[in-house]
Amino acid sequence: MGQNHARILQRIPDVGLAVIADSRGAPDGIHTGVPFVNSVEEALRFDLDCAIVAVPTELHEKVALVLAEAGVSTLIEKPLAGP
């Protein structure tokens, strides 16, 4: 799902993709021209206006809380958190 978000964001005028965080590294077949980092904490080193959380459901809450505590506006894939 994250690859789809990245592809779509790059097509929107006046929207810049600053960084992609993925603990698995850069996904095969995606060429965004933006930096890849291994964690959301590393992504916070970039000047983020907002973030999209597109991780497995069981990680939604963990990742979203890191972003919220840093004051980053966040879109979270549903469901908000797992059981």
N, C-alpha and C positions, 0 to 999 in steps of 0.2 A: 504494500500500500504506500509506503514512503516513497518508492520510486515514482509512482504515479503523481503524488503531490509535487515532487521535485520537477517533473516534466511539465506539469500544468503551471506551476509558479513561474517557470522560466518563460512562459508564453504571455504572461500578463505584463502590459506596459507599466513602467514605474515601480515594479516589484523586483527586489534583488534577493537572490538566494545567497545568504552569507556563509553558511556552513552546513554540513550534514554530519550528524553523529550516529555512528553505527558500530557497536562493539565487534561486529563481524568484519569490519573493514569496508572498503569500497565495493559495492555490489558489481558483479560482472555485467557488462553491457550498458552501464550508465556512465555517461560522459557529461557531467554538469559544468566542469570548469571551475568548481568551487572546492574549497578544502574539505577533507574528510577528517574527522576526529573519532576517537574511540569511546567517548562518554559525553553525557549531557554536561557534566562539570567542565570538561574541556571546551565544549561549545560556548559556555558562558564567558570565555575569554574574548569572544567576538561581540561586537556591538549589536545586540539583538533587539529589534523592536517587538518581535513576537516569535512564537515557535509553534510547530505542529508536532504533536506526539502521535507517532504511528509505530507503535511497538506491540509485542504480544500483550494481550489483555492483562495478564498478571503483573506486568511492569508499568501499566498506565499510572497508577497512584504514585509509585516511587519516583518516576521521571517527572510527572506533573508537579509533585511537591517541591522538587529541587528548583524547577522553573518558577513556581509561585513564590518561593522564599527569596528568589533573586529578583522578583518584581517583573518577570517577563509575562506578557499577555500570551495565553496559550489556547490553541484549539486541540482538543483531545478526541481521538477516535472513540466511538462508543463501543462498549459500555465504559463509563467513567473509571470503574475499577472492577477487579474480579472478586470472586467470593472470599 
